[in-house]
Amino acid sequence: MSLAPPLVEFHDVTVAYGRRPVLWNVDLTISEPCLFGVVGPNGAGKSTLLKAALGLVPLAGGMVRLFGQPLERVRRRVGYVPQRETVDWDFPVSVMDVVLMGTYSRVGWLRRPAAAERAVARESLARVGLEDLADRQIGRLSGGQQQRVFLARALAQQADVYFLDEPMAGVDARSQEQILAVLSGLRDAGKLVIVVHHDLRAVTDWFDAVALIDMRLVAAGPTRETLTPDNLRRTYAGAIDVLDEVGRAVQRRSRTP
C-alpha cells in the first residue's frame, strides 16, 4: 500500500522581488498534522514562504505541493489568516459577514449562505469567544478581536491545512491565549497549522515543530531539537543574549519528562 503524500512540500522554492531574492532554494516537507512555527528575523522571508504556498506571489524557481497536488486542485482544503495590518478595517461589514466568507468555497460566491452555513459561522465565532459580537461592524473591534474574527473565518472554511501570518502580532494577552488554544485544538483534531510567529518563548511552549528561516532554510524539525543555541545564532544576527536564554530554556525542557 502506497504511503500518503506529504501535507505540504516546498521543493527548491525561490522567490524574488525584482532582482532581490527573498527566499532561496527552500526545501521543507511537513508530513503529519502538528502546530508548526515559522520563525526568523524581520525581512527573512517568513510571510513570503506562506504566500508562496498560497499562490499569492510568483515563484522564481521550485514548486509547492499540498497533499501531493498543485494548490489549484486542493484550494478548498486550505485556510489562510493574513496579517491584520493588510486588512481594510473601515470596510462596512459585520463580524458575521466576515466569518460567512469562509463558507463561500463550498457554497460559491453567487449563492447566499443558508442556515447550515450560518450555523457553521456561529459555531466558529463561539470557538474564538466572539459569538456575542456577530452583528458588530468589524472596524469597531479591538485588534485582538479583529484577529479572532479572521481566525473564525478560517475555521468556517473547515480546511485541513491552515496558514496564519503573525496571528498574535499586536493582540492582547487574553486574545493570544485564546488563539493558541484554538490552534492547538485544530492540531488535536488532525489538522496541520502553520504559523509565522515572532515570540520564540511562545514557540517553545506551544509549537510541536519549527522552521528557522533567514532567506534560506536554516533548520527544521521538532521544536526542542531545532531551537538550539547554534541554530538560533545562525538564524539571527543580533540579540544574542535573548537567543542564549531561549536556547537554554529549550534544552532544559528537553531534559524534562
N, C-alpha and C positions, 0 to 999 in steps of 0.2 A: 504494500500500500504506500502510495507516494506521500511525502510529507507536505504539510500545508506551507504555502509561501510565506515569507516574512510579512508582517503587518505593514511596515514601512521600510523602504530601502532607498538610500541615496548612493549612487554609484558615480564616482569621479565628477561630482557636481561642482561646476564653476559658474559664478555669477559676477558680472562686471557692470558698473555704472559708467558709461562712457568707456574710457580706457583704464579705469581704476578697478582692479579686482576687489570684490568684497568677500567672496568665498572662493577657495581654490582647491580643486580636486578632493572634495569631501566624500569619503566613504563611510557610511553609517547604516547599520542594519538593526532593526528592533523587531524581534520575533514574537514576543509574548506581551500580553496585557500588563501594564505597570504604570506607575506615576513617574514620568521621565522628565528630568530637568535639562534645560539647555542654558548654560551659564558661560560668562566670559566678560571681558572688559567692554566699555562703551565703544560702539563702532566696529565690533569684532565680527559682525555678520549673523548674529543670533536671529533677529527678526527676519533677515533675508533668507535664512535657512527654512523658516516656516513658509514664507511667501513662495519660495521655490517649490516646496511640496504642494502648495495650493494653486500653482499656476499663475500667481499674481505678479511674478517677474520672469522674464525670459532667461533661459539657461544659455550661457556661452559654451557649455560643454557638459557632458554627462547625461544622466537620466534619473528620474524618480519613479518608483513604483509603489503603489498601495495595494495590499492584498495580491501582489504579483501582477497588477494591472495598471495601465495608464489612468491618471486621475479621471479622465472623461468617462470611463466605464464604471467608476465606483463613487462618483461625486456625492451621491445621496448618503453614503456611509461615512462621510467626513464632516465634522463640525468645526467651526472656527470662531474664536473670540479675539477681535482685533484690539490694538492698543486704544485706550479710552480717548487719547488726545487726537485720534484720527476721525472721530465721530462728530457730526454736527448736532450738538445737543439742543440747539434752538429750533430744530425742525418740529412742527406742531403735531406730535404723535404721542399717543398714550403708552403707558407701560405694557398694557395688554396687546396693543397693536404691534409693538416691537417683538414681543415673545411669539405672537402668532406667525411672524415672518419665518420662524424656524420650522413651521409645518408646510411651507409653500413647496418644498422639494417633493413632498408627497402629493399635495392636492393641486399644485400648479398655481401660477400667478393670476390666472383668469377666473378661477373659481373661488367664491367666498368661503372662508373656513366655516365648517359646520360644527354641530355640537360636539362631535368627537374631538376635533382639533382644539376647540375652546377648553375642553376638559383636560387635554394634554398641556395646554398653556397654563391653566390654573394650577395643575399639579407641579409644573416646572417652577412657577413662581413660589409655590409653597415650599419647595425644596431649598430655595435660596432665602426664605423668610420674608418675602415681599407680597404675599397674597393680598394684603390689605391696601396695597398701593396700585392695584391694577388699572384704575381709571385716572391716575395722576399723569400729568404731562411729563415726559422724560427729562426735560430740562430743569424741572423743579426738584429733582432728587439730588442727594449728596453724591460725591464722587464714588464712594463705596457702594451706594445703592445703584448707581448707574452701571457700575461694573457687574453687579449681581444680576441686573436685568439682562445684560448681554450674555451672561452665563446661562440664565434661564432660557434665552432664545436658542442657545446651542443645545441645551437639554431637550427642548421641544422638538428638535430635529431627530432625536433618538438615533444618534450616529454610533459608529463602532470605534472610530478614532477621532479624538478631539485635539485641536491645536489651539493653544492660548498664548497670546503675546503680551507678556507683562501684566497678567490679570490683577496682581496685587500692588501695582505701582500707584502711589498716591491715595490708597484707601486706608481707612481707619483699622485699628487692631481687630475690632469685632467683625468687620467685613472680611478681613483676611482670614480669620479663623473659620468663618462660615464657608468661604470659597474653598479653602484647603480641605475642609470636611466633605464638601460636595465632590471635589475631585477625587478624594480617597474613596468615596462611595462608588464613583464611576469605575475606578480601578477594581474595587472589590466585586463589581458586577461584570467583570470580564472585559472592560474597555481599556484601550490604550489612550493615555492622556499625556500629551507632550506640551511642556510649559516653558516658555522663556521666563527666566526669573533672575533677579539680581542679588537676593539676600542669601549668601552662602550658608549662614547659620540655619535658616529655614529649610534649605535644601537638605542639610544633614539630618534634620528632624523628620521630614515628611516624604522625601523622594526615594524611590527604590533604586533608580539608576540615573545616570547623568552623563551628558556630553560636555566637555570643555572645548570651547570654540574661540579661536583667535585668527580669523580668516581661514585657517586650516583647522582640521580636527586634531586637537592635541591629545585627547584621551577620551575614552567612553567605556562605560561598564557599570557594575553595581556601585552605589554611592560610596560605601565605606572603602572599597578598593580603589576608587578612581580619584577621590578628593584627597590626594596625598600632598604633603608639602612640596615635593618635587614637581608634580603636575601643576599645582597652583602657581608655582614660580614660573613655569614655562608658559602659562596662560596669561598671567598678569604681570605687567611691567612694574607696578608700584604697590603701595600698601602692603609691604612685606610683613609687617608686624601683625596685621589683621589676618593675612593668609596663614602665617605660622600658627596663630591662635586657632583658626578653623581647622587646620590640618591636625593639630594636636587633639582637638575635640573629637574629630572623626576617628583618629586612632584609638582614643580611649573608649569610644562607643564600640569599636570593632572588637575590643577585648572583653566587652560586657555581654554575657549570655542573653 
